[in-house]
Amino acid sequence: MPKEAINLDLLLNRILNGEIRMDKPLLILQDDNHLTFPIFQDSGLNILLGNEGHGKTKFLTRFIYQFLDMMEEEDLRFKNFRILYIDTERPESQYANSINHIFEKANFPPNEIFKRLEFISTIDLTSAEMKKALQDHLEKNKDIKYVIIIDHILPFVNDMNSINEASDIDIFLKKLISAGHLIIVSTHKPSSGYLKGLGHIGSTLQRLASFILEISNNTEGDGFQVKQIKSRVSARTNNILHLTKDEFGNIDSSRSYTIKESERKDEREQKQELAKEILKEFINKEFATKKQLFEIIQIKASISKKSSNVYKFYDDFLKDYISFENNEYSLTDLGKKIIDNE
């Protein structure tokens, strides 16, 4: 069925009458030095990226009870909203701890939390059954808008590299967003050098997302750091959020978070840092070929294969850092220098 053009006059009136919620950060943290850090956006799709074991679930647990507090304080953006938390991987012995942690930390009693928080475990379901379970739950509660948290999204597909499955998830999430739900999903990322989730589904979600955060363990191992990767509406911040772990490895809510300004690197430093990542990955290949170099550049530099930019970047890379002769490669002086980190 073809869509009709939007009535712009009617749309403007709805905006002026406050009938349409205009996008802004879901939550803004501010530290003692008045530095700020936004946590997600209040509409569309939000993504939390992170390597395995780098605190994605702990972060979501930490902020679920903050979202609950916002609802209890009658934040008008979420009047009559509920939180629907979908756990796709953990057994009861593990997710029970997270739910208990939420009960302990939220600023109101459990019987009030039950009115706002709903939980579905899909660990024993197929990817198709997971989607149906979510659809059935929403169908039974048609009059309710949800903050839907999927932790994490990869089990919703059988093959993370399937274009068809990624397209199905894309449409599935768009329908939820169009119905007025706010979506937050966590997903794995392949390595510290990537700024998207695993597989084709990661690329698809990256394009759809309104807001993306990346979480990782800090170098000391006693906490997490969170960076903003994408913000479609509000200005992107270069600040970094630092969160401390408690004795159980959860985010310590009794201690203040800190926000720091990231070190600004000039264009030359950024280019050499990217070149170092590309060369290190390329050199580690068992059979290093030009084609593999091109593919690494395409992924690392986040450039579309259809764009002429990828070929220019590739040509410049061959001039500056590496050369090939008879299918054998050798590093230029600059390539050797950045690999040796001199």
C-alpha positions as CSV (number, residue, x, y, z in Angstrom):
1,M,0.0,0.0,0.0
2,P,1.6,3.3,-1.1
3,K,2.3,6.0,1.5
4,E,0.7,9.4,1.1
5,A,2.8,12.5,1.4
6,I,2.9,14.0,4.8
7,N,0.6,17.0,5.4
8,L,3.2,19.6,6.4
9,D,0.7,22.1,7.6
10,L,-0.8,19.6,10.0
11,L,2.7,18.4,11.1
12,L,3.7,22.0,11.9
13,N,0.5,22.5,14.0
14,R,1.2,19.3,15.9
15,I,4.7,20.5,16.6
16,L,3.5,23.9,17.8
17,N,0.9,22.3,20.0
18,G,3.4,20.1,21.6
19,E,1.9,16.9,20.3
20,I,5.2,15.6,18.9
21,R,8.1,14.9,21.2
22,M,11.2,16.6,19.8
23,D,14.3,14.5,20.2
24,K,16.7,15.3,23.0
25,P,19.0,13.3,25.3
26,L,17.2,10.7,27.4
27,L,19.4,11.5,30.4
28,I,22.3,14.0,30.9
29,L,24.9,13.4,33.5
30,Q,26.9,16.3,35.0
31,D,29.9,16.0,37.3
32,D,31.3,18.3,40.0
33,N,33.2,20.2,37.3
34,H,30.0,20.8,35.3
35,L,31.1,18.6,32.4
36,T,28.2,16.8,30.9
37,F,27.6,13.5,29.2
38,P,24.4,12.4,27.4
39,I,23.0,8.9,28.0
40,F,21.0,7.8,24.9
41,Q,18.3,9.8,23.0
42,D,14.6,9.8,24.0
43,S,13.3,8.4,20.7
44,G,14.4,6.0,17.9
45,L,17.1,3.4,18.2
46,N,19.9,3.7,20.7
47,I,22.9,1.3,20.6
48,L,25.4,0.3,23.3
49,L,28.5,-1.2,21.7
50,G,31.2,-3.1,23.5
51,N,33.6,-6.1,23.3
52,E,32.5,-9.2,25.1
53,G,32.9,-8.8,28.9
54,H,33.3,-5.1,28.8
55,G,30.2,-4.1,30.9
56,K,27.3,-3.7,28.5
57,T,24.8,-5.5,30.8
58,K,26.1,-3.9,33.9
59,F,25.7,-0.4,32.2
60,L,22.2,-1.2,31.2
61,T,21.3,-2.5,34.7
62,R,22.8,0.7,36.2
63,F,20.7,3.0,34.1
64,I,17.5,1.0,34.2
65,Y,16.9,2.0,37.8
66,Q,17.8,5.6,36.8
67,F,15.1,5.4,34.1
68,L,12.7,4.1,36.7
69,D,13.5,7.0,38.9
70,M,12.8,9.4,36.0
71,M,9.4,7.8,35.5
72,E,8.6,8.0,39.2
73,E,9.5,11.7,39.1
74,E,6.9,12.0,36.4
75,D,9.1,13.0,33.5
76,L,6.4,14.0,31.1
77,R,8.2,12.5,28.1
78,F,7.6,9.1,29.7
79,K,4.2,9.5,31.3
80,N,2.5,6.0,31.2
81,F,5.6,4.4,29.7
82,R,7.0,1.1,31.0
83,I,10.4,-0.5,30.7
84,L,10.5,-3.9,28.9
85,Y,13.8,-5.6,29.5
86,I,14.6,-8.5,27.1
87,D,17.5,-10.8,28.2
88,T,18.6,-13.0,25.3
89,E,21.6,-14.9,26.8
90,R,21.7,-15.3,30.6
91,P,20.2,-18.1,32.7
92,E,17.9,-17.3,35.6
93,S,20.8,-17.6,38.1
94,Q,22.5,-14.7,36.4
95,Y,19.7,-12.4,35.3
96,A,18.1,-12.7,38.8
97,N,21.1,-10.9,40.2
98,S,20.6,-7.9,37.8
99,I,16.9,-7.6,38.7
100,N,17.7,-7.8,42.4
101,H,20.3,-5.1,41.9
102,I,17.6,-2.9,40.3
103,F,15.3,-3.5,43.2
104,E,18.0,-2.5,45.7
105,K,19.0,0.7,43.9
106,A,15.8,2.2,42.6
107,N,14.4,4.9,44.9
108,F,11.0,3.3,45.5
109,P,9.6,-0.1,46.7
110,P,9.4,-3.3,44.6
111,N,5.6,-3.2,44.3
112,E,5.9,0.2,42.6
113,I,8.8,-1.2,40.4
114,F,6.5,-4.0,39.2
115,K,4.2,-1.4,37.7
116,R,7.0,0.0,35.6
117,L,9.4,-2.8,34.8
118,E,8.6,-5.9,32.8
119,F,11.1,-8.7,32.0
120,I,11.3,-11.4,29.3
121,S,13.9,-14.1,29.1
122,T,14.4,-15.5,25.6
123,I,17.5,-17.7,26.2
124,D,15.5,-20.9,25.2
125,L,13.9,-19.4,22.1
126,T,15.0,-19.4,18.4
127,S,15.5,-16.1,16.7
128,A,12.1,-16.2,15.1
129,E,10.5,-17.1,18.4
130,M,12.2,-14.2,20.1
131,K,10.7,-11.7,17.7
132,K,7.3,-13.4,18.1
133,A,7.5,-13.3,21.9
134,L,8.2,-9.5,21.7
135,Q,5.4,-8.9,19.2
136,D,2.9,-11.0,21.3
137,H,3.8,-9.1,24.4
138,L,3.2,-5.7,22.7
139,E,0.0,-7.0,21.1
140,K,-1.3,-7.9,24.6
141,N,-0.4,-4.4,25.8
142,K,-1.5,-2.3,22.9
143,D,-2.2,0.8,24.9
144,I,1.2,0.9,26.5
145,K,4.4,2.6,25.2
146,Y,7.7,1.0,26.2
147,V,11.3,1.7,26.6
148,I,12.4,-1.6,25.1
149,I,15.8,-2.8,26.1
150,I,17.2,-5.8,24.2
151,D,20.4,-7.2,25.8
152,H,21.7,-8.2,23.4
153,I,20.4,-8.1,19.8
154,L,22.6,-10.7,18.0
155,P,20.5,-13.8,19.1
156,F,17.5,-12.2,17.2
157,V,19.2,-13.5,14.0
158,N,20.6,-16.9,13.0
159,D,23.4,-15.4,10.8
160,M,24.8,-12.0,11.7
161,N,26.2,-11.7,8.1
162,S,22.9,-12.4,6.4
163,I,21.6,-9.4,4.4
164,N,18.1,-10.7,4.5
165,E,18.0,-11.2,8.2
166,A,19.6,-7.8,8.8
167,S,16.9,-6.2,6.6
168,D,14.2,-8.1,8.5
169,I,15.5,-6.7,11.8
170,D,15.8,-3.3,10.3
171,I,12.1,-3.3,9.4
172,F,11.1,-4.9,12.7
173,L,12.8,-2.2,14.7
174,K,11.4,0.6,12.4
175,K,7.9,-0.6,13.1
176,L,8.5,-0.5,16.8
177,I,9.9,3.0,16.6
178,S,7.0,4.1,14.4
179,A,4.6,2.8,17.0
180,G,6.1,5.2,19.5
181,H,8.4,2.8,21.5
182,L,12.0,3.8,22.5
183,I,14.5,1.1,21.6
184,I,17.9,0.5,23.3
185,V,19.9,-2.5,22.2
186,S,23.4,-3.8,23.2
187,T,25.6,-5.6,20.7
188,H,29.1,-7.0,20.5
189,K,31.8,-5.2,18.5
190,P,34.7,-7.2,16.9
191,S,37.7,-5.3,18.2
192,S,38.8,-2.0,19.7
193,G,39.4,-0.6,16.2
194,Y,35.8,-0.9,15.1
195,L,33.0,1.5,15.7
196,K,30.1,-0.8,14.7
197,G,28.6,-4.0,15.8
198,L,29.5,-7.5,14.5
199,G,28.4,-8.6,11.0
200,H,26.0,-7.2,8.5
201,I,23.4,-6.7,11.2
202,G,25.9,-4.4,12.9
203,S,26.2,-2.2,9.8
204,T,22.5,-2.1,9.4
205,L,21.9,-1.1,13.0
206,Q,24.6,1.6,12.7
207,R,22.7,3.3,9.9
208,L,19.4,3.1,11.7
209,A,20.6,4.3,15.1
210,S,19.9,7.8,16.3
211,F,22.5,7.5,19.1
212,I,25.4,5.1,19.8
213,L,27.6,4.7,22.9
214,E,30.7,2.5,23.3
215,I,31.7,1.0,26.6
216,S,35.0,-0.6,27.5
217,N,37.0,-1.7,30.6
218,N,39.4,1.0,31.6
219,T,43.2,0.3,31.5
220,E,43.4,-0.1,35.3
221,G,40.6,-2.7,35.3
222,D,38.7,-1.1,38.2
223,G,36.0,0.6,36.1
224,F,34.5,1.3,32.7
225,Q,34.7,4.2,30.3
226,V,31.9,5.2,27.9
227,K,32.3,7.3,24.7
228,Q,29.7,8.7,22.4
229,I,30.1,7.4,18.8
230,K,27.0,8.9,17.1
231,S,24.3,11.4,17.7
232,R,21.9,12.2,14.9
233,V,20.2,15.2,16.5
234,S,22.1,16.7,19.3
235,A,25.8,17.8,19.1
236,R,28.3,15.0,19.6
237,T,30.4,15.2,22.7
238,N,34.1,14.3,22.9
239,N,33.8,13.9,26.7
240,I,34.4,10.4,28.2
241,L,32.3,9.1,31.1
242,H,34.2,7.1,33.8
243,L,32.4,4.7,36.0
244,T,33.9,2.8,39.0
245,K,33.3,-0.9,39.7
246,D,32.2,-2.2,43.1
247,E,33.6,-5.4,44.7
248,F,31.2,-7.5,42.7
249,G,32.2,-5.9,39.3
250,N,28.9,-3.9,39.1
251,I,29.0,-0.2,38.5
252,D,29.4,1.4,41.9
253,S,26.4,3.7,42.3
254,S,27.7,4.9,45.8
255,R,30.7,6.6,44.1
256,S,30.5,9.6,41.9
257,Y,31.1,9.2,38.2
258,T,33.6,11.4,36.5
259,I,33.6,13.0,33.1
260,K,36.8,13.9,31.3
261,E,37.5,15.8,28.1
262,S,39.2,13.5,25.6
263,E,42.6,14.4,24.3
264,R,42.1,16.1,20.9
265,K,44.4,14.8,18.2
266,D,45.3,16.7,15.1
267,E,44.4,15.2,11.7
268,R,48.0,13.9,11.1
269,E,47.9,12.0,14.4
270,Q,44.5,10.5,13.7
271,K,45.6,9.4,10.2
272,Q,48.7,7.7,11.6
273,E,46.8,6.0,14.3
274,L,44.3,4.6,11.8
275,A,47.2,3.5,9.5
276,K,48.8,1.7,12.4
277,E,45.6,-0.3,13.1
278,I,45.3,-1.2,9.4
279,L,49.0,-2.3,9.1
280,K,48.9,-4.3,12.3
281,E,45.8,-6.2,11.2
282,F,47.2,-6.7,7.7
283,I,50.5,-8.0,8.9
284,N,48.8,-10.6,11.1
285,K,47.1,-12.2,8.1
286,E,48.6,-15.6,7.1
287,F,48.4,-14.7,3.4
288,A,48.5,-10.9,3.1
289,T,47.2,-9.8,-0.3
290,K,46.2,-6.5,-1.8
291,K,42.6,-7.5,-1.7
292,Q,42.8,-8.2,2.0
293,L,44.4,-4.8,2.5
294,F,41.6,-3.1,0.6
295,E,39.0,-4.9,2.7
296,I,40.6,-3.9,6.0
297,I,40.8,-0.3,4.8
298,Q,37.2,-0.4,3.9
299,I,36.1,-1.6,7.3
300,K,38.6,0.3,9.5
301,A,38.0,3.6,7.7
302,S,34.2,3.1,7.6
303,I,34.1,3.9,3.9
304,S,31.5,2.5,1.5
305,K,32.8,0.2,-1.3
306,K,30.7,2.2,-3.8
307,S,32.4,5.4,-2.9
308,S,35.4,6.7,-4.8
309,N,36.8,7.8,-1.4
310,V,37.8,4.2,-0.6
311,Y,40.0,4.0,-3.7
312,K,41.7,7.3,-3.0
313,F,42.4,6.3,0.6
314,Y,43.7,2.9,-0.7
315,D,46.0,4.6,-3.3
316,D,47.3,7.1,-0.7
317,F,47.9,4.2,1.7
318,L,50.0,2.4,-0.9
319,K,52.1,5.5,-1.5
320,D,52.7,6.3,2.2
321,Y,52.9,3.1,4.2
322,I,53.2,-0.1,2.1
323,S,54.2,-1.3,-1.4
324,F,53.7,-4.6,-3.3
325,E,56.0,-6.4,-5.7
326,N,55.4,-9.9,-7.1
327,N,52.7,-10.4,-4.5
328,E,55.1,-9.6,-1.7
329,Y,54.7,-6.5,0.4
330,S,57.2,-4.3,2.2
331,L,56.6,-1.3,4.5
332,T,57.9,2.1,3.6
333,D,60.0,4.0,6.1
334,L,57.0,5.7,7.5
335,G,55.1,2.4,7.7
336,K,58.0,0.9,9.7
337,K,58.1,3.9,11.9
338,I,54.4,3.9,13.0
339,I,54.5,0.1,13.4
340,D,57.5,0.4,15.7
341,N,55.8,3.3,17.4
342,E,59.0,5.4,17.3
